[in-house]
Amino acid sequence: MEVKISMNENYINYFKSIIDQDRSSIVICNLKHEIVYMNPTAIKNYEKRGGEKLIGRSLLNCHNAESVKRIQEIVDWFAADENHNLVYTFYNEKQNKDVYMVALRENGKLIGYYEKHEYRNKECMECYDLW
């Protein structure tokens, strides 16, 4: 199913807002492994490693040799088939979350990737609590 987007709207602002409102860290990388965007949560969570100053730098510099190898294997797998788009990478017991790498594509062509965090904790916010 192809989604039709009106070019009369600046839809990039909608996508950016979705990413920026996410309570999980989102770090987006290009195929050279350069960090091209970090949402506010990621900037805060990675403050000790440089926070916003990490943008433009290689994500690989933040990982050990084994992790670098695994990241490249996943990116190669993404590139091999446009249906290869999501890989479960680990469970973080301390934060009770699953972590995935997700392919980013433009017209089916791989253009980058990001890491997706899914927390297993039950939501503590009340339903429809507006006040």
Residue pairs with C-beta under 8 A, 6 or more apart in sequence:
5 11
19 26
19 28
19 37
19 39
20 39
20 40
22 39
22 41
23 41
24 41
24 97
24 116
24 117
24 118
24 119
25 38
25 39
25 41
25 42
25 45
25 46
25 115
25 117
26 37
26 38
26 39
26 41
26 42
26 114
26 115
26 116
27 35
27 37
27 38
27 42
27 46
27 54
27 59
27 114
27 115
28 35
28 36
28 37
28 38
28 104
28 112
28 113
28 114
29 35
29 36
29 59
29 112
29 113
29 114
30 36
30 111
30 112
31 75
31 110
31 111
31 112
32 58
33 58
33 59
33 60
33 71
33 75
34 56
34 57
34 58
34 59
35 54
35 55
35 56
35 57
35 58
35 59
36 55
36 56
36 112
37 55
38 46
38 51
38 52
38 54
38 55
43 51
43 52
44 51
46 54
49 62
50 57
54 62
59 71
60 68
60 71
63 71
70 89
71 101
74 87
74 89
74 101
74 113
75 110
75 113
77 84
77 87
78 84
78 85
78 103
78 110
78 113
79 110
82 105
82 108
82 109
82 110
84 103
85 102
85 103
85 105
86 100
86 101
86 102
86 103
86 116
87 100
87 101
88 98
88 99
88 100
89 99
89 100
89 101
89 115
90 98
90 99
91 97
91 98
91 99
92 98
92 99
95 119
96 119
96 120
96 121
97 117
97 118
97 119
97 120
98 117
98 118
98 120
99 115
99 116
99 117
99 118
100 115
100 116
100 118
101 113
101 114
101 115
101 116
102 113
102 114
102 115
102 116
103 110
103 113
104 110
104 111
104 112
104 113
104 114
105 111
